[in-house]
Amino acid sequence: MTAISEFIKPAHKAVARSIGYALTTGDSEGWGMFTAIVLLRLDDAERIRMTYATLQSLHPDHVEDTREAALCRSGAGIPQAPLFNRMDQAVFWADMAEADELDAYCLAAFNRMAPQRQSAFLHFVRERAAA
């Protein structure tokens, strides 16, 4: 074990392993799992630095195509089965969803809640808005 390995954060080790799995499988499922791990384990600043470094490694001809492919979203589609737990999957899905998808699923879920859960949910949202 090298000296640096003793100081690597567990979240960073998980990301390093995940990129290895994604590179090994080379398929969309492996890269989708990597995306989920990165969203769960890295903060915005870490993801920005990683993205910057990756874009810097590309040939200039590929940078614009990559940016367009990453940002031209067609929505998240239906929520998938949970990878870790329901909340993690919901956050992962919501990060990819378009505004109209978020509105539709939020309203549909709220309308299916029992009245007590609707009240508790509204209380939770109001408390967060006040904070």
N, CA, C and O atoms as CSV, one atom per row, in Angstrom:
chain,resi,resn,atom,element,x,y,z
A,1,MET,N,N,0.857,-1.170,0.000
A,1,MET,CA,C,0.000,0.000,0.000
A,1,MET,C,C,0.907,1.238,0.000
A,1,MET,O,O,1.828,1.347,0.810
A,2,THR,N,N,0.632,2.158,-0.915
A,2,THR,CA,C,1.425,3.385,-0.969
A,2,THR,C,C,0.900,4.390,0.037
A,2,THR,O,O,-0.215,4.264,0.543
A,3,ALA,N,N,1.722,5.391,0.320
A,3,ALA,CA,C,1.336,6.395,1.311
A,3,ALA,C,C,0.064,7.125,0.909
A,3,ALA,O,O,-0.786,7.386,1.761
A,4,ILE,N,N,-0.086,7.460,-0.361
A,4,ILE,CA,C,-1.267,8.217,-0.803
A,4,ILE,C,C,-2.544,7.408,-0.627
A,4,ILE,O,O,-3.595,7.981,-0.340
A,5,SER,N,N,-2.478,6.098,-0.793
A,5,SER,CA,C,-3.690,5.282,-0.678
A,5,SER,C,C,-4.287,5.326,0.725
A,5,SER,O,O,-5.478,5.074,0.905
A,6,GLU,N,N,-3.468,5.644,1.708
A,6,GLU,CA,C,-3.970,5.752,3.076
A,6,GLU,C,C,-4.826,7.001,3.272
A,6,GLU,O,O,-5.611,7.067,4.218
A,7,PHE,N,N,-4.683,7.987,2.394
A,7,PHE,CA,C,-5.381,9.257,2.554
A,7,PHE,C,C,-6.549,9.437,1.590
A,7,PHE,O,O,-7.291,10.414,1.695
A,8,ILE,N,N,-6.719,8.517,0.662
A,8,ILE,CA,C,-7.811,8.644,-0.307
A,8,ILE,C,C,-9.139,8.441,0.411
A,8,ILE,O,O,-9.314,7.486,1.168
A,9,LYS,N,N,-10.072,9.357,0.159
A,9,LYS,CA,C,-11.396,9.269,0.765
A,9,LYS,C,C,-12.137,8.038,0.222
A,9,LYS,O,O,-11.959,7.673,-0.940
A,10,PRO,N,N,-12.953,7.410,1.047
A,10,PRO,CA,C,-13.728,6.254,0.569
A,10,PRO,C,C,-14.587,6.582,-0.658
A,10,PRO,O,O,-14.731,5.748,-1.552
A,11,ALA,N,N,-15.155,7.785,-0.704
A,11,ALA,CA,C,-15.975,8.169,-1.861
A,11,ALA,C,C,-15.135,8.199,-3.125
A,11,ALA,O,O,-15.601,7.802,-4.193
A,12,HIS,N,N,-13.906,8.666,-3.011
A,12,HIS,CA,C,-13.027,8.734,-4.180
A,12,HIS,C,C,-12.601,7.332,-4.617
A,12,HIS,O,O,-12.460,7.069,-5.812
A,13,LYS,N,N,-12.397,6.436,-3.657
A,13,LYS,CA,C,-12.080,5.050,-4.009
A,13,LYS,C,C,-13.243,4.418,-4.763
A,13,LYS,O,O,-13.032,3.681,-5.726
A,14,ALA,N,N,-14.470,4.702,-4.329
A,14,ALA,CA,C,-15.649,4.151,-5.006
A,14,ALA,C,C,-15.729,4.656,-6.441
A,14,ALA,O,O,-16.051,3.893,-7.351
A,15,VAL,N,N,-15.437,5.943,-6.647
A,15,VAL,CA,C,-15.465,6.509,-7.995
A,15,VAL,C,C,-14.374,5.871,-8.853
A,15,VAL,O,O,-14.611,5.539,-10.015
A,16,ALA,N,N,-13.186,5.702,-8.287
A,16,ALA,CA,C,-12.079,5.097,-9.042
A,16,ALA,C,C,-12.430,3.670,-9.468
A,16,ALA,O,O,-12.173,3.277,-10.606
A,17,ARG,N,N,-13.012,2.904,-8.557
A,17,ARG,CA,C,-13.429,1.540,-8.916
A,17,ARG,C,C,-14.511,1.573,-9.993
A,17,ARG,O,O,-14.496,0.771,-10.926
A,18,SER,N,N,-15.443,2.504,-9.854
A,18,SER,CA,C,-16.557,2.577,-10.802
A,18,SER,C,C,-16.096,2.927,-12.203
A,18,SER,O,O,-16.616,2.385,-13.178
A,19,ILE,N,N,-15.131,3.822,-12.318
A,19,ILE,CA,C,-14.643,4.148,-13.661
A,19,ILE,C,C,-13.931,2.941,-14.264
A,19,ILE,O,O,-14.001,2.708,-15.471
A,20,GLY,N,N,-13.252,2.181,-13.420
A,20,GLY,CA,C,-12.626,0.950,-13.915
A,20,GLY,C,C,-13.660,-0.032,-14.448
A,20,GLY,O,O,-13.456,-0.644,-15.496
A,21,TYR,N,N,-14.770,-0.185,-13.731
A,21,TYR,CA,C,-15.834,-1.083,-14.194
A,21,TYR,C,C,-16.434,-0.576,-15.507
A,21,TYR,O,O,-16.668,-1.355,-16.430
A,22,ALA,N,N,-16.681,0.741,-15.583
A,22,ALA,CA,C,-17.281,1.307,-16.794
A,22,ALA,C,C,-16.357,1.133,-17.991
A,22,ALA,O,O,-16.810,0.790,-19.082
A,23,LEU,N,N,-15.067,1.368,-17.790
A,23,LEU,CA,C,-14.110,1.186,-18.885
A,23,LEU,C,C,-14.016,-0.277,-19.299
A,23,LEU,O,O,-13.853,-0.586,-20.479
A,24,THR,N,N,-14.118,-1.168,-18.332
A,24,THR,CA,C,-14.026,-2.595,-18.633
A,24,THR,C,C,-15.247,-3.082,-19.389
A,24,THR,O,O,-15.114,-3.792,-20.386
A,25,THR,N,N,-16.448,-2.708,-18.926
A,25,THR,CA,C,-17.657,-3.164,-19.619
A,25,THR,C,C,-17.823,-2.441,-20.947
A,25,THR,O,O,-18.231,-3.039,-21.943
A,26,GLY,N,N,-17.502,-1.137,-20.954
A,26,GLY,CA,C,-17.569,-0.358,-22.194
A,26,GLY,C,C,-18.967,-0.184,-22.753
A,26,GLY,O,O,-19.120,0.214,-23.908
A,27,ASP,N,N,-19.990,-0.471,-21.964
A,27,ASP,CA,C,-21.351,-0.354,-22.488
A,27,ASP,C,C,-22.122,0.747,-21.756
A,27,ASP,O,O,-21.645,1.304,-20.768
A,28,SER,N,N,-23.317,1.048,-22.259
A,28,SER,CA,C,-24.100,2.138,-21.670
A,28,SER,C,C,-24.526,1.824,-20.241
A,28,SER,O,O,-24.673,2.739,-19.430
A,29,GLU,N,N,-24.722,0.571,-19.923
A,29,GLU,CA,C,-25.100,0.218,-18.550
A,29,GLU,C,C,-23.958,0.518,-17.581
A,29,GLU,O,O,-24.178,1.084,-16.510
A,30,GLY,N,N,-22.753,0.142,-17.956
A,30,GLY,CA,C,-21.594,0.415,-17.117
A,30,GLY,C,C,-21.374,1.901,-16.921
A,30,GLY,O,O,-21.067,2.344,-15.815
A,31,TRP,N,N,-21.528,2.679,-17.992
A,31,TRP,CA,C,-21.351,4.127,-17.880
A,31,TRP,C,C,-22.509,4.766,-17.125
A,31,TRP,O,O,-22.316,5.766,-16.434
A,32,GLY,N,N,-23.696,4.211,-17.243
A,32,GLY,CA,C,-24.828,4.704,-16.457
A,32,GLY,C,C,-24.607,4.489,-14.969
A,32,GLY,O,O,-24.927,5.355,-14.154
A,33,MET,N,N,-24.059,3.330,-14.617
A,33,MET,CA,C,-23.741,3.051,-13.215
A,33,MET,C,C,-22.651,4.006,-12.724
A,33,MET,O,O,-22.704,4.486,-11.592
A,34,PHE,N,N,-21.663,4.279,-13.582
A,34,PHE,CA,C,-20.614,5.230,-13.213
A,34,PHE,C,C,-21.223,6.597,-12.926
A,34,PHE,O,O,-20.859,7.249,-11.947
A,35,THR,N,N,-22.155,7.032,-13.781
A,35,THR,CA,C,-22.818,8.316,-13.564
A,35,THR,C,C,-23.526,8.337,-12.213
A,35,THR,O,O,-23.454,9.326,-11.483
A,36,ALA,N,N,-24.200,7.255,-11.889
A,36,ALA,CA,C,-24.901,7.187,-10.600
A,36,ALA,C,C,-23.920,7.299,-9.437
A,36,ALA,O,O,-24.181,8.020,-8.474
A,37,ILE,N,N,-22.805,6.599,-9.518
A,37,ILE,CA,C,-21.801,6.641,-8.451
A,37,ILE,C,C,-21.218,8.042,-8.320
A,37,ILE,O,O,-21.051,8.548,-7.210
A,38,VAL,N,N,-20.908,8.670,-9.453
A,38,VAL,CA,C,-20.327,10.018,-9.423
A,38,VAL,C,C,-21.313,11.004,-8.791
A,38,VAL,O,O,-20.911,11.854,-7.996
A,39,LEU,N,N,-22.588,10.898,-9.135
A,39,LEU,CA,C,-23.588,11.793,-8.544
A,39,LEU,C,C,-23.712,11.580,-7.040
A,39,LEU,O,O,-23.925,12.534,-6.293
A,40,LEU,N,N,-23.580,10.349,-6.600
A,40,LEU,CA,C,-23.727,10.040,-5.181
A,40,LEU,C,C,-22.475,10.363,-4.370
A,40,LEU,O,O,-22.573,10.745,-3.204
A,41,ARG,N,N,-21.311,10.214,-4.975
A,41,ARG,CA,C,-20.067,10.267,-4.206
A,41,ARG,C,C,-19.261,11.562,-4.339
A,41,ARG,O,O,-18.435,11.856,-3.474
A,42,LEU,N,N,-19.484,12.345,-5.409
A,42,LEU,CA,C,-18.699,13.556,-5.615
A,42,LEU,C,C,-19.575,14.791,-5.508
A,42,LEU,O,O,-20.752,14.759,-5.866
A,43,ASP,N,N,-19.004,15.866,-5.022
A,43,ASP,CA,C,-19.752,17.124,-4.982
A,43,ASP,C,C,-19.620,17.837,-6.329
A,43,ASP,O,O,-18.888,17.386,-7.210
A,44,ASP,N,N,-20.332,18.949,-6.477
A,44,ASP,CA,C,-20.326,19.670,-7.755
A,44,ASP,C,C,-18.919,20.079,-8.176
A,44,ASP,O,O,-18.547,19.915,-9.338
A,45,ALA,N,N,-18.143,20.606,-7.246
A,45,ALA,CA,C,-16.790,21.069,-7.583
A,45,ALA,C,C,-15.923,19.914,-8.085
A,45,ALA,O,O,-15.157,20.085,-9.034
A,46,GLU,N,N,-16.035,18.758,-7.467
A,46,GLU,CA,C,-15.248,17.596,-7.909
A,46,GLU,C,C,-15.678,17.132,-9.295
A,46,GLU,O,O,-14.838,16.801,-10.133
A,47,ARG,N,N,-16.994,17.107,-9.535
A,47,ARG,CA,C,-17.478,16.704,-10.860
A,47,ARG,C,C,-17.072,17.714,-11.925
A,47,ARG,O,O,-16.757,17.330,-13.052
A,48,ILE,N,N,-17.076,19.005,-11.581
A,48,ILE,CA,C,-16.659,20.038,-12.533
A,48,ILE,C,C,-15.188,19.853,-12.895
A,48,ILE,O,O,-14.832,19.899,-14.072
A,49,ARG,N,N,-14.339,19.647,-11.906
A,49,ARG,CA,C,-12.908,19.471,-12.181
A,49,ARG,C,C,-12.665,18.220,-13.012
A,49,ARG,O,O,-11.830,18.230,-13.917
A,50,MET,N,N,-13.388,17.138,-12.714
A,50,MET,CA,C,-13.221,15.912,-13.476
A,50,MET,C,C,-13.671,16.119,-14.927
A,50,MET,O,O,-13.017,15.654,-15.860
A,51,THR,N,N,-14.782,16.813,-15.102
A,51,THR,CA,C,-15.280,17.080,-16.452
A,51,THR,C,C,-14.314,17.971,-17.221
A,51,THR,O,O,-14.034,17.720,-18.393
A,52,TYR,N,N,-13.805,19.009,-16.566
A,52,TYR,CA,C,-12.849,19.910,-17.206
A,52,TYR,C,C,-11.618,19.139,-17.680
A,52,TYR,O,O,-11.178,19.297,-18.819
A,53,ALA,N,N,-11.075,18.313,-16.807
A,53,ALA,CA,C,-9.882,17.540,-17.172
A,53,ALA,C,C,-10.172,16.599,-18.330
A,53,ALA,O,O,-9.341,16.440,-19.225
A,54,THR,N,N,-11.342,15.976,-18.320
A,54,THR,CA,C,-11.699,15.060,-19.400
A,54,THR,C,C,-11.867,15.808,-20.717
A,54,THR,O,O,-11.381,15.351,-21.751
A,55,LEU,N,N,-12.550,16.950,-20.694
A,55,LEU,CA,C,-12.720,17.738,-21.918
A,55,LEU,C,C,-11.376,18.221,-22.449
A,55,LEU,O,O,-11.170,18.277,-23.661
A,56,GLN,N,N,-10.459,18.570,-21.546
A,56,GLN,CA,C,-9.134,19.017,-21.966
A,56,GLN,C,C,-8.376,17.892,-22.675
A,56,GLN,O,O,-7.503,18.160,-23.500
A,57,SER,N,N,-8.700,16.652,-22.365
A,57,SER,CA,C,-7.996,15.522,-22.978
A,57,SER,C,C,-8.505,15.208,-24.381
A,57,SER,O,O,-7.865,14.453,-25.113
A,58,LEU,N,N,-9.644,15.774,-24.764
A,58,LEU,CA,C,-10.228,15.487,-26.073
A,58,LEU,C,C,-9.603,16.337,-27.177
A,58,LEU,O,O,-9.134,17.450,-26.938
A,59,HIS,N,N,-9.608,15.796,-28.365
A,59,HIS,CA,C,-9.237,16.575,-29.540
A,59,HIS,C,C,-10.298,17.660,-29.716
A,59,HIS,O,O,-11.481,17.398,-29.495
A,60,PRO,N,N,-9.899,18.876,-30.109
A,60,PRO,CA,C,-10.879,19.966,-30.241
A,60,PRO,C,C,-12.090,19.623,-31.111
A,60,PRO,O,O,-13.185,20.132,-30.872
A,61,ASP,N,N,-11.907,18.778,-32.103
A,61,ASP,CA,C,-13.032,18.391,-32.962
A,61,ASP,C,C,-14.110,17.625,-32.200
A,61,ASP,O,O,-15.273,17.618,-32.604
A,62,HIS,N,N,-13.728,16.984,-31.104
A,62,HIS,CA,C,-14.684,16.149,-30.366
A,62,HIS,C,C,-15.345,16.875,-29.203
A,62,HIS,O,O,-16.355,16.408,-28.677
A,63,VAL,N,N,-14.793,18.002,-28.798
A,63,VAL,CA,C,-15.325,18.706,-27.623
A,63,VAL,C,C,-16.764,19.165,-27.865
A,63,VAL,O,O,-17.634,18.917,-27.030
A,64,GLU,N,N,-17.024,19.825,-28.986
A,64,GLU,CA,C,-18.371,20.341,-29.251
A,64,GLU,C,C,-19.385,19.207,-29.399
A,64,GLU,O,O,-20.502,19.305,-28.890
A,65,ASP,N,N,-19.008,18.143,-30.085
A,65,ASP,CA,C,-19.919,16.995,-30.230
A,65,ASP,C,C,-20.251,16.384,-28.864
A,65,ASP,O,O,-21.391,16.003,-28.599
A,66,THR,N,N,-19.247,16.302,-28.019
A,66,THR,CA,C,-19.455,15.751,-26.682
A,66,THR,C,C,-20.364,16.644,-25.860
A,66,THR,O,O,-21.274,16.161,-25.187
A,67,ARG,N,N,-20.122,17.942,-25.912
A,67,ARG,CA,C,-20.958,18.895,-25.176
A,67,ARG,C,C,-22.405,18.797,-25.636
A,67,ARG,O,O,-23.317,18.744,-24.811
A,68,GLU,N,N,-22.620,18.774,-26.937
A,68,GLU,CA,C,-23.982,18.680,-27.457
A,68,GLU,C,C,-24.651,17.378,-27.051
A,68,GLU,O,O,-25.822,17.373,-26.672
A,69,ALA,N,N,-23.924,16.288,-27.126
A,69,ALA,CA,C,-24.502,14.996,-26.751
A,69,ALA,C,C,-24.866,14.976,-25.267
A,69,ALA,O,O,-25.886,14.400,-24.888
A,70,ALA,N,N,-24.048,15.596,-24.432
A,70,ALA,CA,C,-24.301,15.596,-22.995
A,70,ALA,C,C,-25.438,16.524,-22.609
A,70,ALA,O,O,-26.181,16.228,-21.673
A,71,LEU,N,N,-25.591,17.637,-23.307
A,71,LEU,CA,C,-26.565,18.654,-22.891
A,71,LEU,C,C,-27.882,18.626,-23.647
A,71,LEU,O,O,-28.867,19.199,-23.181
A,72,CYS,N,N,-27.924,17.991,-24.772
A,72,CYS,CA,C,-29.176,17.914,-25.538
A,72,CYS,C,C,-29.992,16.763,-24.993
A,72,CYS,O,O,-29.972,15.650,-25.520
A,73,ARG,N,N,-30.698,17.055,-23.945
A,73,ARG,CA,C,-31.469,16.017,-23.271
A,73,ARG,C,C,-32.814,15.822,-23.953
A,73,ARG,O,O,-33.418,16.762,-24.470
A,74,SER,N,N,-33.252,14.606,-23.939
A,74,SER,CA,C,-34.589,14.315,-24.430
A,74,SER,C,C,-35.460,13.836,-23.283
A,74,SER,O,O,-36.483,13.181,-23.486
A,75,GLY,N,N,-35.037,14.173,-22.081
A,75,GLY,CA,C,-35.793,13.766,-20.912
A,75,GLY,C,C,-35.203,12.520,-20.284
A,75,GLY,O,O,-34.338,11.863,-20.862
A,76,ALA,N,N,-35.680,12.211,-19.108
A,76,ALA,CA,C,-35.160,11.073,-18.361
A,76,ALA,C,C,-35.980,9.809,-18.580
A,76,ALA,O,O,-35.570,8.721,-18.175
A,77,GLY,N,N,-37.134,9.948,-19.220
A,77,GLY,CA,C,-37.986,8.785,-19.371
A,77,GLY,C,C,-38.603,8.401,-18.037
A,77,GLY,O,O,-38.658,9.208,-17.109
A,78,ILE,N,N,-39.059,7.179,-17.954
A,78,ILE,CA,C,-39.680,6.746,-16.703
A,78,ILE,C,C,-38.609,6.435,-15.662
A,78,ILE,O,O,-37.511,6.006,-16.017
A,79,PRO,N,N,-38.913,6.646,-14.381
A,79,PRO,CA,C,-37.937,6.280,-13.342
A,79,PRO,C,C,-37.634,4.785,-13.390
A,79,PRO,O,O,-38.522,3.967,-13.630
A,80,GLN,N,N,-36.381,4.444,-13.161
A,80,GLN,CA,C,-35.937,3.055,-13.197
A,80,GLN,C,C,-35.983,2.452,-11.795
A,80,GLN,O,O,-36.243,3.149,-10.815
A,81,ALA,N,N,-35.727,1.154,-11.716
A,81,ALA,CA,C,-35.662,0.481,-10.421
A,81,ALA,C,C,-34.493,1.055,-9.623
A,81,ALA,O,O,-33.479,1.434,-10.208
A,82,PRO,N,N,-34.617,1.126,-8.310
A,82,PRO,CA,C,-33.566,1.720,-7.473
A,82,PRO,C,C,-32.240,0.984,-7.584
A,82,PRO,O,O,-32.195,-0.246,-7.597
A,83,LEU,N,N,-31.141,1.771,-7.665
A,83,LEU,CA,C,-29.802,1.204,-7.650
A,83,LEU,C,C,-29.368,0.939,-6.209
A,83,LEU,O,O,-28.875,-0.143,-5.892
A,84,PHE,N,N,-29.555,1.925,-5.345
A,84,PHE,CA,C,-29.184,1.789,-3.934
A,84,PHE,C,C,-30.442,1.799,-3.070
A,84,PHE,O,O,-30.733,0.834,-2.363
A,85,ASN,N,N,-31.177,2.899,-3.137
A,85,ASN,CA,C,-32.456,2.970,-2.444
A,85,ASN,C,C,-33.350,3.909,-3.247
A,85,ASN,O,O,-32.888,4.545,-4.194
A,86,ARG,N,N,-34.603,3.997,-2.881
A,86,ARG,CA,C,-35.557,4.784,-3.671
A,86,ARG,C,C,-35.190,6.254,-3.743
A,86,ARG,O,O,-35.322,6.866,-4.804
A,87,MET,N,N,-34.731,6.839,-2.644
A,87,MET,CA,C,-34.401,8.261,-2.657
A,87,MET,C,C,-33.202,8.540,-3.552
A,87,MET,O,O,-33.215,9.511,-4.307
A,88,ASP,N,N,-32.160,7.703,-3.482
A,88,ASP,CA,C,-31.007,7.887,-4.366
A,88,ASP,C,C,-31.429,7.816,-5.829
A,88,ASP,O,O,-30.987,8.623,-6.647
A,89,GLN,N,N,-32.285,6.848,-6.158
A,89,GLN,CA,C,-32.730,6.705,-7.542
A,89,GLN,C,C,-33.592,7.887,-7.954
A,89,GLN,O,O,-33.494,8.363,-9.085
A,90,ALA,N,N,-34.441,8.368,-7.041
A,90,ALA,CA,C,-35.282,9.525,-7.359
A,90,ALA,C,C,-34.428,10.760,-7.640
A,90,ALA,O,O,-34.706,11.505,-8.580
A,91,VAL,N,N,-33.393,10.979,-6.833
A,91,VAL,CA,C,-32.500,12.116,-7.050
A,91,VAL,C,C,-31.765,11.956,-8.376
A,91,VAL,O,O,-31.653,12.912,-9.144
A,92,PHE,N,N,-31.268,10.760,-8.645
A,92,PHE,CA,C,-30.571,10.478,-9.904
A,92,PHE,C,C,-31.487,10.755,-11.096
A,92,PHE,O,O,-31.080,11.407,-12.057
A,93,TRP,N,N,-32.721,10.260,-11.030
A,93,TRP,CA,C,-33.673,10.478,-12.116
A,93,TRP,C,C,-33.988,11.971,-12.266
A,93,TRP,O,O,-33.999,12.492,-13.381
A,94,ALA,N,N,-34.239,12.646,-11.165
A,94,ALA,CA,C,-34.608,14.067,-11.201
A,94,ALA,C,C,-33.487,14.925,-11.780
A,94,ALA,O,O,-33.754,15.941,-12.422
A,95,ASP,N,N,-32.236,14.523,-11.558
A,95,ASP,CA,C,-31.111,15.269,-12.134
A,95,ASP,C,C,-31.114,15.225,-13.661
A,95,ASP,O,O,-30.563,16.118,-14.305
A,96,MET,N,N,-31.719,14.209,-14.237
A,96,MET,CA,C,-31.751,14.069,-15.696
A,96,MET,C,C,-33.071,14.518,-16.311
A,96,MET,O,O,-33.152,14.737,-17.519
A,97,ALA,N,N,-34.094,14.654,-15.491
A,97,ALA,CA,C,-35.438,14.922,-16.001
A,97,ALA,C,C,-35.597,16.363,-16.475
A,97,ALA,O,O,-34.962,17.281,-15.958
A,98,GLU,N,N,-36.452,16.533,-17.463
A,98,GLU,CA,C,-36.833,17.858,-17.947
A,98,GLU,C,C,-37.888,18.423,-16.999
A,98,GLU,O,O,-38.502,17.684,-16.230
A,99,ALA,N,N,-38.091,19.729,-17.059
A,99,ALA,CA,C,-39.038,20.392,-16.148
A,99,ALA,C,C,-40.441,19.814,-16.251
A,99,ALA,O,O,-41.103,19.630,-15.229
A,100,ASP,N,N,-40.913,19.521,-17.466
A,100,ASP,CA,C,-42.268,18.985,-17.597
A,100,ASP,C,C,-42.387,17.578,-17.020
A,100,ASP,O,O,-43.447,17.201,-16.520
A,101,GLU,N,N,-41.304,16.799,-17.086
A,101,GLU,CA,C,-41.312,15.477,-16.453
A,101,GLU,C,C,-41.384,15.614,-14.930
A,101,GLU,O,O,-42.154,14.916,-14.270
A,102,LEU,N,N,-40.576,16.516,-14.389
A,102,LEU,CA,C,-40.601,16.742,-12.942
A,102,LEU,C,C,-41.994,17.147,-12.482
A,102,LEU,O,O,-42.504,16.625,-11.491
A,103,ASP,N,N,-42.610,18.085,-13.208
A,103,ASP,CA,C,-43.955,18.541,-12.850
A,103,ASP,C,C,-44.958,17.398,-12.890
A,103,ASP,O,O,-45.757,17.229,-11.969
A,104,ALA,N,N,-44.912,16.615,-13.961
A,104,ALA,CA,C,-45.891,15.542,-14.138
A,104,ALA,C,C,-45.781,14.493,-13.038
A,104,ALA,O,O,-46.788,14.123,-12.434
A,105,TYR,N,N,-44.558,14.006,-12.770
A,105,TYR,CA,C,-44.390,12.961,-11.761
A,105,TYR,C,C,-44.657,13.485,-10.355
A,105,TYR,O,O,-45.219,12.777,-9.520
A,106,CYS,N,N,-44.253,14.724,-10.096
A,106,CYS,CA,C,-44.498,15.302,-8.771
A,106,CYS,C,C,-45.999,15.397,-8.497
A,106,CYS,O,O,-46.474,14.977,-7.441
A,107,LEU,N,N,-46.739,15.953,-9.460
A,107,LEU,CA,C,-48.181,16.105,-9.274
A,107,LEU,C,C,-48.876,14.753,-9.177
A,107,LEU,O,O,-49.750,14.560,-8.332
A,108,ALA,N,N,-48.492,13.816,-10.041
A,108,ALA,CA,C,-49.121,12.500,-9.998
A,108,ALA,C,C,-48.847,11.798,-8.666
A,108,ALA,O,O,-49.745,11.195,-8.077
A,109,ALA,N,N,-47.598,11.882,-8.198
A,109,ALA,CA,C,-47.257,11.253,-6.914
A,109,ALA,C,C,-48.013,11.918,-5.768
A,109,ALA,O,O,-48.542,11.239,-4.888
A,110,PHE,N,N,-48.062,13.245,-5.783
A,110,PHE,CA,C,-48.776,13.966,-4.725
A,110,PHE,C,C,-50.252,13.576,-4.709
A,110,PHE,O,O,-50.820,13.346,-3.641
A,111,ASN,N,N,-50.873,13.501,-5.878
A,111,ASN,CA,C,-52.292,13.164,-5.964
A,111,ASN,C,C,-52.592,11.746,-5.489
A,111,ASN,O,O,-53.715,11.467,-5.071
A,112,ARG,N,N,-51.610,10.843,-5.544
A,112,ARG,CA,C,-51.824,9.460,-5.104
A,112,ARG,C,C,-51.553,9.264,-3.615
A,112,ARG,O,O,-51.843,8.200,-3.069
A,113,MET,N,N,-50.998,10.285,-2.950
A,113,MET,CA,C,-50.721,10.177,-1.517
A,113,MET,C,C,-52.013,10.217,-0.717
A,113,MET,O,O,-52.993,10.850,-1.110
A,114,ALA,N,N,-51.987,9.529,0.413
A,114,ALA,CA,C,-53.096,9.634,1.365
A,114,ALA,C,C,-53.125,11.067,1.899
A,114,ALA,O,O,-52.089,11.731,1.946
A,115,PRO,N,N,-54.308,11.548,2.302
A,115,PRO,CA,C,-54.410,12.933,2.776
A,115,PRO,C,C,-53.406,13.303,3.878
A,115,PRO,O,O,-52.873,14.412,3.878
A,116,GLN,N,N,-53.146,12.379,4.817
A,116,GLN,CA,C,-52.185,12.692,5.878
A,116,GLN,C,C,-50.777,12.873,5.312
A,116,GLN,O,O,-50.035,13.745,5.761
A,117,ARG,N,N,-50.414,12.060,4.339
A,117,ARG,CA,C,-49.085,12.179,3.718
A,117,ARG,C,C,-48.995,13.455,2.893
A,117,ARG,O,O,-47.941,14.088,2.841
A,118,GLN,N,N,-50.098,13.837,2.246
A,118,GLN,CA,C,-50.103,15.103,1.515
A,118,GLN,C,C,-49.847,16.270,2.474
A,118,GLN,O,O,-49.059,17.168,2.178
A,119,SER,N,N,-50.516,16.243,3.610
A,119,SER,CA,C,-50.328,17.306,4.608
A,119,SER,C,C,-48.892,17.327,5.116
A,119,SER,O,O,-48.285,18.392,5.230
A,120,ALA,N,N,-48.352,16.155,5.419
A,120,ALA,CA,C,-46.978,16.077,5.908
A,120,ALA,C,C,-45.999,16.559,4.842
A,120,ALA,O,O,-45.030,17.253,5.147
A,121,PHE,N,N,-46.257,16.188,3.601
A,121,PHE,CA,C,-45.399,16.633,2.497
A,121,PHE,C,C,-45.445,18.146,2.347
A,121,PHE,O,O,-44.402,18.785,2.212
A,122,LEU,N,N,-46.634,18.723,2.369
A,122,LEU,CA,C,-46.756,20.178,2.248
A,122,LEU,C,C,-46.066,20.889,3.417
A,122,LEU,O,O,-45.422,21.921,3.229
A,123,HIS,N,N,-46.203,20.333,4.614
A,123,HIS,CA,C,-45.523,20.906,5.781
A,123,HIS,C,C,-44.002,20.877,5.572
A,123,HIS,O,O,-43.316,21.863,5.842
A,124,PHE,N,N,-43.486,19.746,5.094
A,124,PHE,CA,C,-42.052,19.600,4.835
A,124,PHE,C,C,-41.578,20.631,3.810
A,124,PHE,O,O,-40.544,21.270,4.002
A,125,VAL,N,N,-42.330,20.792,2.728
A,125,VAL,CA,C,-41.953,21.743,1.681
A,125,VAL,C,C,-41.996,23.181,2.206
A,125,VAL,O,O,-41.107,23.976,1.900
A,126,ARG,N,N,-42.999,23.512,2.977
A,126,ARG,CA,C,-43.096,24.864,3.542
A,126,ARG,C,C,-41.946,25.153,4.507
A,126,ARG,O,O,-41.401,26.256,4.517
A,127,GLU,N,N,-41.586,24.169,5.307
A,127,GLU,CA,C,-40.470,24.336,6.252
A,127,GLU,C,C,-39.161,24.574,5.498
A,127,GLU,O,O,-38.358,25.416,5.900
A,128,ARG,N,N,-38.948,23.845,4.421
A,128,ARG,CA,C,-37.723,24.021,3.626
A,128,ARG,C,C,-37.714,25.371,2.960
A,128,ARG,O,O,-36.664,26.007,2.873
A,129,ALA,N,N,-38.868,25.832,2.481
A,129,ALA,CA,C,-38.953,27.141,1.817
A,129,ALA,C,C,-38.676,28.259,2.805
A,129,ALA,O,O,-38.090,29.281,2.448
A,130,ALA,N,N,-39.100,28.064,4.060
A,130,ALA,CA,C,-38.911,29.093,5.079
A,130,ALA,C,C,-37.460,29.159,5.556
A,130,ALA,O,O,-37.010,30.190,6.056
A,131,ALA,N,N,-36.746,28.071,5.399
A,131,ALA,CA,C,-35.347,28.015,5.892
A,131,ALA,C,C,-34.385,28.796,5.031
A,131,ALA,O,O,-33.190,28.837,5.322
